[in-house]
Amino acid sequence: MARNAPASQQDGETPTSDSSPSIFSRRLAPRHVSTFCRQLAVLLDAGIPMVRALKILGRRTSGGGMQSLVSRVTADVEAGGAFSTALQTHGPGLPSIVVPLCRAGEKAGELSTNLRYLADNLDHDEQVKDKVTEAMLFPAITFVFTLGVLMFILMVVAPMFKTIIEDSPSEIDLPWFSQLVFNMSDALQSPVVKVALLLFFGLAVFGIWRGASMRNYIIDFLKLRIPYVGRMITVGAMARFGKTLAALLRTGVPVLESLRLARGTVDNMAIEEAVVDMEKSVENGGRMSAPLEQHWFIPELARDMIVIGEESGSMAEMLDNLSEVFRTEVDRMQGRIVSLIQPVLTLLLGIIVLFVLLSMFLPYFSILMQGTGR
């Protein structure tokens, strides 16, 4: 296997872009970064100098964000800078583990190996995230669709039925559930309520759009309390955390820095707090596993394997094994959610819609029956 060329090595080609400093702030898709890292590793292993490899990838890379980053990094490396330093300067939109892994690879002369670790880790992280997202997607779509149907019935259909009932010469006593539905419909006709609903939905859409920046500790903690779903969120987060931490430790990144970087893959503030406690323990000279007993949501298997990794001196291997076990569990739990939650949720929401419809139609049928003399 060919060793990686020094970062300052040049191949005689002219720069592809201006090397003036800039800030690249748009977040790059992990899949694009993974593809770039894997292709760069292949080129370096083939003995192609760094600058030429970057220029080849710059011509082949699609997407304005990634193309711009590769172009600026190429210019810095061709000017004599280190690859990892160029990434740090121009790539704040990169996943947090990219620069440390590349820096460690440069120091050890194993940049292509670390690039492969990095690509594998990013792919693994995205696969686990996709599994969790897919499992939650159908219930979310079903809930939103049903809510929209209910709002349409209460705001448009129910007032029409109420007008028919009130204009009818027949006098009937509305059952309590019909009165409840019509009262809800009247409340929704209020301009104040309409404005409040618009604000609520606007804030909800804005919160979804902002994503992680709008996260709240209480909400994240309550997610972990949801039966079955909380377990899947925790296992998915630990699978990503374990894979990332293993890659960082294996490539020579210090333990404390590895924990801080791997924390960024967790995506749940309650679980992040547990990782912060691990960092504090290591910083104070303690064991990484010591604080985990204080957090009920950390799986017992995770605590045990981290302890074994500390005692055996094979933490990276233990974390890799843990990540694979949890990844398999996420796959299995996703299948169960698809087969269990989807039909239950569909049935429950169908019952709610049926209840609302019957509440309007029963008084209407009573009027028709009185009109026919039955």
C-alpha positions in Angstrom: 0.0 0.0 0.0 1.4 3.4 -1.0 2.0 5.9 1.7 0.2 9.3 1.5 2.1 12.1 -0.1 3.1 15.1 2.1 0.5 17.8 2.1 2.8 20.3 0.5 3.7 18.1 -2.4 2.9 19.7 -5.8 2.3 18.2 -9.2 3.0 21.2 -11.4 -0.6 22.0 -12.2 -2.1 25.4 -11.7 -4.5 26.2 -8.9 -8.1 25.7 -9.7 -9.4 28.5 -7.7 -8.5 31.6 -5.7 -7.1 30.7 -2.3 -8.3 33.8 -0.5 -9.6 32.9 2.9 -13.3 32.5 3.4 -15.8 30.9 5.7 -17.7 28.0 4.4 -20.7 27.8 6.7 -23.3 25.7 5.0 -23.7 22.3 6.5 -22.5 19.6 4.1 -24.4 16.3 3.7 -22.6 13.5 5.5 -23.1 11.2 2.5 -21.3 13.7 0.2 -18.4 14.0 2.7 -18.3 10.2 3.0 -18.0 9.7 -0.7 -15.3 12.4 -0.9 -13.2 10.7 1.9 -13.5 7.3 0.3 -12.5 8.4 -3.1 -9.6 10.4 -1.8 -8.4 7.4 0.2 -8.5 5.3 -3.0 -6.5 7.9 -4.9 -3.9 8.3 -2.2 -3.4 4.5 -1.9 -2.8 4.4 -5.7 0.2 6.7 -5.1 -1.4 9.9 -6.6 0.0 13.0 -4.8 -2.4 14.9 -2.6 -2.8 18.0 -4.7 -3.5 16.1 -7.9 -5.9 13.8 -6.1 -7.8 16.8 -4.7 -7.9 18.4 -8.2 -9.3 15.2 -9.7 -12.0 15.0 -7.1 -12.7 18.8 -7.5 -13.6 18.1 -11.2 -15.7 15.1 -10.3 -17.4 16.3 -7.2 -21.1 17.4 -7.7 -22.9 20.0 -5.6 -21.9 23.6 -5.2 -21.1 23.3 -1.5 -18.7 20.3 -1.8 -17.1 21.6 -5.0 -16.4 25.0 -3.4 -14.8 23.3 -0.3 -12.6 21.0 -2.4 -11.5 23.9 -4.6 -10.5 26.0 -1.6 -8.8 23.2 0.2 -6.8 22.3 -2.9 -5.6 25.9 -3.1 -4.4 25.9 0.5 -2.7 22.5 0.2 -1.0 23.5 -3.0 0.3 26.6 -1.3 2.0 24.3 1.3 -0.6 24.0 4.0 -1.7 20.8 5.7 -4.8 19.0 4.5 -6.4 19.0 8.0 -5.7 22.7 8.5 -7.3 23.6 5.2 -10.4 21.6 6.1 -10.6 23.4 9.5 -10.3 26.8 7.8 -12.8 26.2 5.0 -15.1 23.5 6.3 -17.1 24.5 9.4 -20.0 22.8 7.6 -18.2 19.4 7.9 -19.1 16.8 10.6 -17.1 17.5 13.7 -15.0 14.4 13.6 -13.5 15.0 10.1 -10.7 17.4 11.0 -9.4 15.5 14.1 -9.4 12.2 12.2 -7.5 13.7 9.3 -5.1 15.5 11.6 -4.3 12.2 13.5 -3.9 10.4 10.1 -1.4 13.0 8.9 0.7 12.8 12.1 0.8 9.0 11.9 1.3 8.8 8.1 -1.9 6.9 7.7 -4.3 9.5 6.2 -5.9 7.1 3.7 -6.6 4.6 6.5 -8.3 7.3 8.6 -10.2 8.6 5.6 -11.7 5.1 5.2 -12.5 4.9 8.9 -14.2 8.3 8.6 -16.2 7.3 5.5 -17.4 4.1 7.2 -18.3 6.0 10.4 -20.3 8.6 8.5 -22.1 5.9 6.5 -23.0 4.0 9.6 -24.2 7.2 11.3 -26.5 8.0 8.5 -27.9 4.5 8.2 -28.9 4.4 11.9 -30.5 7.8 11.6 -32.4 6.8 8.5 -33.7 3.7 10.3 -35.1 5.7 13.2 -36.5 8.3 10.9 -38.2 5.8 8.7 -39.8 4.1 11.7 -41.3 7.4 12.9 -42.3 8.8 9.5 -45.5 6.9 8.9 -47.0 7.7 12.4 -46.1 11.4 11.9 -47.7 11.6 8.4 -50.8 9.7 9.6 -51.2 12.0 12.6 -50.8 15.2 10.5 -53.2 14.0 7.8 -55.8 13.0 10.4 -55.5 16.3 12.2 -56.0 18.1 8.9 -59.2 16.1 8.2 -60.5 16.8 11.7 -59.9 20.5 11.3 -61.7 20.6 8.0 -64.7 18.7 9.4 -64.9 20.9 12.5 -64.4 24.2 10.6 -66.3 23.6 7.4 -68.6 20.5 7.7 -69.8 20.8 11.3 -71.2 24.4 10.9 -73.2 23.3 7.8 -74.8 20.4 9.9 -75.5 22.8 12.8 -77.3 25.2 10.5 -79.5 22.4 9.1 -80.3 21.2 12.6 -81.1 24.7 13.9 -83.3 25.5 10.8 -85.2 22.3 11.1 -88.9 22.6 12.4 -88.3 19.4 14.4 -87.0 19.8 17.9 -84.5 17.2 19.0 -82.3 16.9 22.0 -78.7 16.7 21.0 -76.7 13.9 22.7 -73.7 15.1 24.7 -71.1 14.0 22.2 -72.9 15.9 19.4 -73.1 19.0 21.6 -69.4 18.6 22.4 -68.4 18.5 18.7 -70.6 21.5 17.8 -69.1 23.5 20.7 -65.6 22.7 19.5 -66.7 23.8 16.0 -68.1 27.1 17.4 -64.8 27.8 19.2 -62.8 27.2 16.0 -64.8 29.9 14.2 -63.5 32.6 16.6 -60.9 34.9 14.9 -58.8 34.7 18.1 -58.7 30.9 17.9 -57.9 30.9 14.2 -55.0 33.3 14.8 -53.7 31.2 17.7 -53.9 28.1 15.5 -52.0 29.7 12.7 -49.3 30.9 15.1 -49.1 27.4 16.6 -48.7 25.7 13.3 -46.2 28.4 12.1 -44.1 27.9 15.2 -44.3 24.1 14.7 -43.1 24.3 11.1 -40.4 26.7 12.1 -39.2 24.4 14.9 -39.0 21.5 12.5 -37.1 23.6 10.0 -34.6 24.8 12.6 -34.1 21.2 13.7 -31.4 20.6 16.3 -31.0 24.3 17.2 -34.5 24.3 18.6 -34.0 21.3 20.7 -35.1 21.4 24.3 -33.7 19.3 27.2 -37.2 18.5 28.6 -38.5 17.4 25.3 -35.5 15.2 24.6 -35.8 13.7 28.1 -39.6 13.0 27.6 -38.8 11.3 24.3 -36.8 8.7 26.2 -39.8 8.1 28.5 -42.0 7.0 25.6 -42.4 3.2 25.7 -40.4 1.4 23.0 -39.8 4.6 21.0 -37.5 5.9 23.8 -35.5 2.7 23.7 -35.1 3.0 20.0 -33.9 6.6 20.2 -31.4 5.6 23.0 -30.1 2.6 21.1 -29.7 4.5 17.9 -27.9 7.3 19.6 -25.5 4.9 21.4 -24.8 3.0 18.1 -23.7 6.3 16.5 -21.8 7.4 19.5 -20.0 4.1 19.9 -19.0 3.9 16.3 -17.7 7.5 16.2 -15.8 7.1 19.5 -14.2 3.9 18.4 -13.0 5.5 15.2 -11.5 8.4 17.0 -9.7 6.3 19.7 -8.4 3.9 17.1 -6.8 6.7 15.1 -4.9 8.2 18.1 -7.2 11.1 19.1 -7.0 11.6 22.9 -9.8 10.2 25.0 -11.2 13.5 26.2 -11.2 15.1 22.8 -12.7 11.9 21.3 -15.6 12.1 23.8 -16.3 15.7 23.1 -16.3 15.1 19.3 -18.4 11.9 19.6 -21.0 13.7 21.7 -22.0 15.7 18.6 -23.5 12.5 17.0 -25.9 11.8 19.9 -28.6 14.3 18.9 -30.4 14.1 22.2 -29.6 16.6 25.0 -30.4 14.1 27.8 -28.0 11.5 26.4 -25.5 14.3 25.7 -25.6 15.1 29.5 -24.4 11.6 30.2 -21.5 12.0 27.8 -20.6 15.3 29.4 -20.4 13.5 32.8 -18.1 10.9 31.1 -15.9 13.7 30.0 -15.8 15.3 33.5 -14.9 11.9 35.0 -12.0 11.4 32.5 -10.8 15.0 33.0 -10.7 14.4 36.8 -8.7 11.2 36.3 -11.6 8.8 36.8 -13.0 6.1 34.6 -15.1 6.7 31.6 -17.8 4.3 32.7 -18.1 5.6 36.3 -21.0 8.2 35.7 -23.1 5.9 33.5 -24.8 4.3 36.5 -26.4 7.6 37.3 -28.4 7.7 34.0 -31.2 5.2 33.9 -31.7 5.4 30.1 -28.2 4.2 29.3 -28.6 0.5 28.4 -27.0 -2.0 30.8 -25.2 -3.6 27.9 -23.5 -0.3 27.0 -22.3 0.2 30.6 -21.0 -3.4 30.8 -19.1 -3.3 27.5 -17.5 0.1 28.3 -16.3 -1.3 31.6 -14.9 -4.4 29.9 -13.2 -2.2 27.3 -11.5 -0.2 30.1 -10.4 -3.3 32.0 -9.1 -5.1 28.9 -7.5 -2.1 27.2 -9.5 -2.8 24.1 -12.0 0.0 24.2 -12.2 0.6 20.4 -13.0 -3.0 19.7 -15.7 -3.1 22.5 -17.3 0.1 21.2 -17.3 -1.3 17.6 -19.0 -4.5 18.8 -21.5 -2.4 20.9 -22.3 -0.3 17.9 -23.0 -3.3 15.7 -25.2 -4.9 18.3 -27.3 -1.7 18.8 -27.5 -1.2 15.0 -29.0 -4.7 14.6 -31.4 -3.9 17.5 -32.5 -0.6 15.7 -33.3 -2.6 12.6 -35.3 -5.1 14.6 -37.2 -2.4 16.5 -38.0 -0.6 13.3 -39.6 -3.7 11.9 -41.7 -4.1 15.1 -42.8 -0.5 15.0 -43.9 -0.8 11.4 -45.9 -3.9 12.2 -47.3 -2.7 15.5 -47.6 1.1 15.8 -48.8 1.7 12.3 -52.1 -0.3 12.4 -52.8 0.7 16.0 -52.3 4.4 15.2 -54.4 4.1 12.1 -57.2 2.4 14.0 -57.1 4.9 16.8 -57.2 7.9 14.5 -60.0 6.3 12.4 -62.1 5.9 15.6 -61.7 9.6 16.4 -62.8 10.7 12.9 -65.7 8.2 13.0 -66.7 9.6 16.4 -66.8 13.2 15.0 -68.8 12.2 12.0 -71.4 10.2 13.9 -71.8 13.1 16.3 -73.0 15.2 13.4 -74.9 12.6 11.4 -77.0 11.1 14.2 -78.9 14.3 14.9 -79.3 14.8 11.2 -80.8 11.3 10.8 -83.1 12.0 13.7 -84.5 15.0 11.9 -85.0 12.9 8.7 -86.8 10.2 10.6 -89.1 12.7 12.3 -89.8 14.3 8.9 -90.9 11.0 7.5 -93.1 10.3 10.5 -91.3 7.3 11.7 
